[in-house]
Amino acid sequence: MGEELFFRSLRAFASDYRHGNASTPDLVAVLDRVCIEVADFDAARILDRWLYCQELPALPEGVVKA
């Protein structure tokens, strides 16, 4: 996804739902719409473990530099 698409997605989500309510499926739809050009991108698959599983996936070890 990358930093640029991540923040573009957040801006689109905030803009789309600025004066209303949004659900998790709404966020997934915005992520999928903004990241449509990313091959095999599936926001629901990515977020599933983070949102619906009791145990969070392990974070990679080491320092991540942007």
N, C-alpha and C positions, 0 to 999 in steps of 0.2 A: 504494500500500500504506500508506504513512504510518508514522510512528514508533510509534504505539500498537499497530498490528497487527504490525509488525516484532518488537517486544519480546514481545508476546503469543505470537507464533510461536516465538520462541526459548525462552520459558518452557515452552510445550507440548512442544517437541522435547526439552528437557532432562528434563521430567517423564516423557514417554513412554519414553525410552531411558535412564533414570537408572542402572539396574544391568545394562545390556546393551550390545550393539554396535548401531551404526546406520550406514546407508549413505547415499550421496547420494540415491538414490530415496526413502529414508525421510524425509529432510529435505524433499524436494520434496512428498511426500504430506502432511506436516504443514503446510507453507506453503499448499498448496492447500486443505486442510481449514479452517484458521483464516481464510483470506482469501476464503472462498467468496462472501461478499457483495460483493466488489470485482468490478465488471464487467470481463469479458475478462481476468481475472488468470490467468496460466499460469506457474507457477514454473519449470517445465522450460524454457520458451522464454526466460525472463529469465536463468536461471542458465547456460544452454548456452554462451553466448559467454564467460562468466567462468570456467567450469570445464573446458571441452573444447577451446577454441581456443587456438592457440599465442600469438596476438597479442591482448592485452586491448583491449576497446573504449576509446575515448578518454573521459576524464572531461570533464564540462562545465567551461568556463572560468568564472572568477569565484568569488566566495565564496558558499557556501550557508549560509543562516541557518535554524536550526530554531526 
